[in-house]
Amino acid sequence: MAKKFNKGSAPYLFDADTSWCTGDTSGELQSKGFGSCVGLVLWCSSTKVGMVAHFSGSLGEPTYHQKARDDAKEILLAMVATPKAEWDAWVFGGTSLATASTSKSTLDALDLKTSTKGQTETLIDLVRDELGKDANFDIAEHVAGYEGHSAVKLDLASGAVTFS
């Protein structure tokens, strides 16, 4: 079961778990510490509702694939708005995918590129697959391929997403 946080930040939980947070109208949502982890950002321009999720990189291991799918479904179900609305979605991996990181994260010192790159790409694909299955969302996906970042911020008023 994904763990929802109410303080505007979805922290890395150091185990095979997913954290997420939501907000609306104003303020900022964020998450950081993406090494082999995967992030999901959703924002609805008509309601100014947003969500940031942090999927642990461990969920990319075959043992945890169903848990990753279930966590994504749980989050999407919680975010469903009536009537159906268009949502912008960003799905990205951590620094294990970055070709040239400019981040100051301590995770950059780890050699994640060789050990977890495939696992992170698999987890991205699992999350994207769940987005595509949910008929309640009209998704406009903004990140194609396998981008790597160490942190993300979502401005709820404008929908602007900042990666670092």
GIBELTA-V720724 format. One record per residue. N is the residue number from 1. RES is the residue in one small letter. PHI is phi in radians with two decimals (NA if undefined). PSI is psi as a letter, one per 30 degrees, with the letter a starting at -180 (none if undefined). Layout:
BEGIN
n->N res->RES phi->PHI psi->PSI
n->N res->RES phi->PHI psi->PSI
END
This chain:
BEGIN
n->1 res->m phi->NA psi->k
n->2 res->a phi->-1.17 psi->k
n->3 res->k phi->-1.85 psi->j
n->4 res->k phi->-1.56 psi->k
n->5 res->f phi->-2.03 psi->k
n->6 res->n phi->-1.88 psi->g
n->7 res->k phi->-1.84 psi->g
n->8 res->g phi->1.48 psi->g
n->9 res->s phi->-2.43 psi->k
n->10 res->a phi->-1.86 psi->j
n->11 res->p phi->-1.36 psi->l
n->12 res->y phi->-1.33 psi->k
n->13 res->l phi->-1.75 psi->g
n->14 res->f phi->1.09 psi->g
n->15 res->d phi->-2.66 psi->a
n->16 res->a phi->-1.40 psi->i
n->17 res->d phi->-2.36 psi->l
n->18 res->t phi->-2.14 psi->k
n->19 res->s phi->-2.00 psi->l
n->20 res->w phi->-2.72 psi->l
n->21 res->c phi->-2.54 psi->l
n->22 res->t phi->-2.29 psi->l
n->23 res->g phi->-2.90 psi->l
n->24 res->d phi->-2.57 psi->l
n->25 res->t phi->1.25 psi->e
n->26 res->s phi->-2.56 psi->l
n->27 res->g phi->1.65 psi->a
n->28 res->e phi->-2.49 psi->k
n->29 res->l phi->-1.96 psi->k
n->30 res->q phi->-2.68 psi->l
n->31 res->s phi->-2.72 psi->l
n->32 res->k phi->-2.57 psi->l
n->33 res->g phi->1.52 psi->g
n->34 res->f phi->-1.42 psi->j
n->35 res->g phi->-1.83 psi->d
n->36 res->s phi->-1.74 psi->g
n->37 res->c phi->-1.40 psi->l
n->38 res->v phi->-2.24 psi->k
n->39 res->g phi->-1.94 psi->k
n->40 res->l phi->-2.29 psi->k
n->41 res->v phi->-2.16 psi->k
n->42 res->l phi->-2.17 psi->k
n->43 res->w phi->-2.60 psi->k
n->44 res->c phi->-1.94 psi->j
n->45 res->s phi->-1.19 psi->f
n->46 res->s phi->-1.33 psi->f
n->47 res->t phi->-1.95 psi->f
n->48 res->k phi->1.06 psi->g
n->49 res->v phi->-1.64 psi->k
n->50 res->g phi->-2.42 psi->l
n->51 res->m phi->-2.64 psi->k
n->52 res->v phi->-2.22 psi->k
n->53 res->a phi->-2.20 psi->l
n->54 res->h phi->-2.22 psi->j
n->55 res->f phi->-1.59 psi->k
n->56 res->s phi->-1.04 psi->k
n->57 res->g phi->-1.01 psi->f
n->58 res->s phi->-1.05 psi->f
n->59 res->l phi->-1.19 psi->f
n->60 res->g phi->-1.40 psi->f
n->61 res->e phi->-1.30 psi->k
n->62 res->p phi->-0.89 psi->e
n->63 res->t phi->-1.02 psi->f
n->64 res->y phi->-1.88 psi->g
n->65 res->h phi->-0.99 psi->e
n->66 res->q phi->-1.15 psi->e
n->67 res->k phi->-1.11 psi->e
n->68 res->a phi->-1.08 psi->e
n->69 res->r phi->-1.08 psi->e
n->70 res->d phi->-1.10 psi->e
n->71 res->d phi->-1.09 psi->e
n->72 res->a phi->-1.09 psi->e
n->73 res->k phi->-1.06 psi->e
n->74 res->e phi->-1.04 psi->e
n->75 res->i phi->-1.14 psi->e
n->76 res->l phi->-1.07 psi->e
n->77 res->l phi->-1.07 psi->e
n->78 res->a phi->-1.19 psi->f
n->79 res->m phi->-1.60 psi->f
n->80 res->v phi->-1.01 psi->k
n->81 res->a phi->-1.93 psi->k
n->82 res->t phi->-2.04 psi->k
n->83 res->p phi->-1.33 psi->l
n->84 res->k phi->-0.93 psi->k
n->85 res->a phi->-2.28 psi->l
n->86 res->e phi->-1.51 psi->k
n->87 res->w phi->-2.06 psi->k
n->88 res->d phi->-1.57 psi->k
n->89 res->a phi->-2.32 psi->k
n->90 res->w phi->-2.21 psi->k
n->91 res->v phi->-2.17 psi->k
n->92 res->f phi->-2.61 psi->l
n->93 res->g phi->-1.79 psi->l
n->94 res->g phi->-1.55 psi->a
n->95 res->t phi->-1.16 psi->f
n->96 res->s phi->-1.13 psi->f
n->97 res->l phi->-1.75 psi->f
n->98 res->a phi->-1.18 psi->k
n->99 res->t phi->-1.43 psi->e
n->100 res->a phi->-2.59 psi->i
n->101 res->s phi->-1.36 psi->k
n->102 res->t phi->-1.88 psi->g
n->103 res->s phi->-1.26 psi->l
n->104 res->k phi->-1.72 psi->g
n->105 res->s phi->-1.13 psi->k
n->106 res->t phi->-1.17 psi->f
n->107 res->l phi->-1.16 psi->f
n->108 res->d phi->-1.15 psi->f
n->109 res->a phi->-1.30 psi->f
n->110 res->l phi->-1.40 psi->k
n->111 res->d phi->-1.56 psi->i
n->112 res->l phi->-1.51 psi->f
n->113 res->k phi->-1.07 psi->e
n->114 res->t phi->-1.53 psi->f
n->115 res->s phi->-1.63 psi->f
n->116 res->t phi->-2.26 psi->g
n->117 res->k phi->-0.97 psi->e
n->118 res->g phi->-1.11 psi->e
n->119 res->q phi->-1.12 psi->e
n->120 res->t phi->-1.17 psi->e
n->121 res->e phi->-1.08 psi->e
n->122 res->t phi->-1.08 psi->e
n->123 res->l phi->-1.13 psi->e
n->124 res->i phi->-1.03 psi->e
n->125 res->d phi->-1.08 psi->e
n->126 res->l phi->-1.10 psi->e
n->127 res->v phi->-1.16 psi->e
n->128 res->r phi->-1.07 psi->e
n->129 res->d phi->-1.06 psi->e
n->130 res->e phi->-1.15 psi->e
n->131 res->l phi->-1.04 psi->e
n->132 res->g phi->-1.22 psi->f
n->133 res->k phi->-1.43 psi->f
n->134 res->d phi->-1.45 psi->j
n->135 res->a phi->-1.22 psi->f
n->136 res->n phi->-1.35 psi->f
n->137 res->f phi->-1.99 psi->k
n->138 res->d phi->-1.78 psi->j
n->139 res->i phi->-1.63 psi->k
n->140 res->a phi->-1.90 psi->j
n->141 res->e phi->-1.47 psi->k
n->142 res->h phi->-1.79 psi->f
n->143 res->v phi->-2.09 psi->j
n->144 res->a phi->-1.79 psi->l
n->145 res->g phi->1.32 psi->a
n->146 res->y phi->-2.24 psi->i
n->147 res->e phi->-1.52 psi->k
n->148 res->g phi->-2.08 psi->k
n->149 res->h phi->-2.51 psi->l
n->150 res->s phi->-1.71 psi->f
n->151 res->a phi->-2.71 psi->l
n->152 res->v phi->-2.51 psi->k
n->153 res->k phi->-2.34 psi->k
n->154 res->l phi->-2.08 psi->k
n->155 res->d phi->-1.49 psi->j
n->156 res->l phi->-1.21 psi->f
n->157 res->a phi->-1.25 psi->e
n->158 res->s phi->-1.88 psi->f
n->159 res->g phi->1.43 psi->g
n->160 res->a phi->-1.21 psi->k
n->161 res->v phi->-1.95 psi->k
n->162 res->t phi->-2.08 psi->k
n->163 res->f phi->-1.85 psi->k
n->164 res->s phi->-2.50 psi->none
END
